[in-house]
């Protein structure tokens, strides 16, 4: 796939819960090997957008396409098999299973269902995020930081073309945040995976991402380079702290 090809495209996506419009006419395109930050205040619609992409929610209106194919509202397990993986804001690891067993789930049930090479895929994913030494540890005994790394390893093992990261730094201390930044950079460099990354640690987004999308009250108010976004008046007023004049 060429770098200028679109991997994921959202067209006029709207999501309404009763009378509440959570997403309103969202257009976003993600290219091959892009790392895009997605920021906005609490309640802006960021996690809902991920849930629409992964078919946990069907959009009220609009279209989601992946690699040129309309995937709007198809079953979540089919989304995974097509090559979209995600992590969650609240960590969702299997606590009674070991780290290796957790990652094997991604390797077996992800893109293509690679049962034959699942062990190799899981081992490589654990190594990539720095958890090889903890492969036989039960997840219930792991730290929050390691469980967040484990979610990324499980996603990587599914062999995705696109990885959706939902606040992977939540609850981490500065040392752990730097470790997470290093892992995200390494995953992109080693695997060439495109990423759409929701995060409240705006400084990390601005340092790592080449492009940033900003949502506010369910609407896209900015989409550009970190420099352009930080100088955008709407973004400053809605999110970066300066009150409206």
Long-range contacts (C-beta under 8 A, 24 or more apart in sequence): 1-32, 1-161, 2-32, 3-31, 3-32, 3-33, 4-31, 4-32, 5-31, 5-32, 6-30, 6-31, 6-68, 7-31, 7-32, 7-34, 7-66, 7-67, 7-161, 7-162, 7-194, 8-53, 8-64, 8-65, 8-66, 8-84, 8-162, 8-194, 8-196, 9-63, 9-64, 9-65, 9-66, 10-49, 10-52, 10-53, 10-62, 10-63, 10-64, 11-62, 11-63, 11-64, 11-65, 12-61, 12-62, 12-63, 13-49, 13-52, 13-59, 13-61, 13-62, 13-63, 13-64, 14-59, 14-60, 14-61, 14-62, 15-45, 15-48, 15-52, 15-57, 15-59, 15-60, 15-218, 16-60, 21-218, 22-48, 22-218, 23-48, 23-49, 23-52, 23-59, 23-218, 24-218, 24-219, 25-62, 25-219, 26-62, 26-215, 26-218, 26-219, 26-220, 27-220, 28-196, 28-213, 28-220, 28-223, 30-162, 30-194, 30-196, 31-194, 32-161, 32-192, 32-194, 33-188, 33-192, 33-193, 33-194, 34-194, 34-195, 34-210, 34-211, 35-184, 35-188, 35-194, 35-195, 35-197, 35-208, 35-209, 35-210, 35-211, 36-194, 36-195, 36-196, 36-197, 36-209, 36-210, 36-211, 36-212, 36-213, 37-197, 37-199, 37-205, 37-206, 37-208, 37-209, 37-211, 37-212, 37-213, 37-226, 38-196, 38-197, 38-198, 38-199, 38-212, 38-213, 38-214, 38-215, 39-198, 39-199, 39-200, 39-202, 39-205, 39-212, 39-213, 39-214, 39-215, 39-239, 40-214, 40-215, 40-216, 40-238, 40-239, 41-216, 41-238, 41-239, 43-217, 44-215, 44-216, 44-217, 44-218, 45-215, 45-217, 45-218, 46-166, 46-198, 46-215, 47-89, 47-166, 47-198, 49-215, 50-86, 50-164, 50-166, 50-196, 50-198, 53-79, 53-84, 53-164, 53-196, 54-79, 54-84, 54-86, 54-164, 55-79, 66-162, 67-161, 77-109, 80-109, 80-110, 80-111, 80-158, 81-109, 81-110, 81-111, 81-112, 81-113, 82-111, 83-111, 83-159, 83-160, 83-161, 83-162, 84-160, 84-161, 84-162, 84-163, 84-164, 85-110, 85-155, 85-156, 85-158, 85-160, 85-162, 85-163, 85-164, 86-155, 86-163, 86-164, 86-165, 86-166, 87-148, 87-151, 87-152, 87-155, 87-163, 87-164, 87-165, 87-166, 87-168, 88-151, 88-166, 89-166, 89-167, 89-170, 89-198, 91-144, 91-147, 91-148, 91-151, 92-151, 93-139, 93-142, 93-147, 93-150, 93-151, 93-154, 94-139, 95-138, 95-139, 95-140, 96-138, 96-139, 96-140, 97-138, 97-139, 98-135, 98-136, 98-137, 98-138, 98-139, 99-126, 99-131, 99-134, 99-135, 99-136, 99-137, 99-139, 99-142, 99-146, 99-150, 99-153, 100-126, 100-135, 100-136, 102-139, 102-150, 102-153, 102-154, 103-150, 103-153, 103-154, 103-157, 104-157, 105-154, 106-153, 106-154, 106-155, 106-156, 106-157, 106-158, 107-157, 107-158, 107-159, 109-158, 110-157, 110-158, 110-159, 110-160, 111-158, 111-159, 111-160, 111-161, 112-159, 114-159, 118-157, 121-157, 121-159, 122-153, 122-157, 124-157, 125-153, 125-154, 125-156, 125-157, 126-153, 128-153, 128-156, 128-183, 128-186, 128-187, 128-190, 128-191, 129-153, 129-156, 129-183, 129-187, 130-179, 130-183, 144-171, 144-172, 145-172, 145-176, 145-179, 145-180, 148-172, 148-180, 149-179, 149-180, 149-183, 152-183, 152-184, 152-187, 156-187, 156-191, 156-193, 160-193, 161-193, 161-194, 162-193, 162-194, 162-195, 162-196, 163-187, 163-193, 163-194, 163-195, 163-196, 164-195, 164-196, 164-197, 164-198, 165-195, 165-196, 165-197, 165-198, 165-199, 166-198, 167-198, 167-199, 167-200, 168-197, 168-199, 169-199, 169-200, 169-201, 169-204, 170-200, 177-201, 177-204, 181-207, 181-208, 184-208, 202-239, 202-240, 206-230, 214-238, 214-239
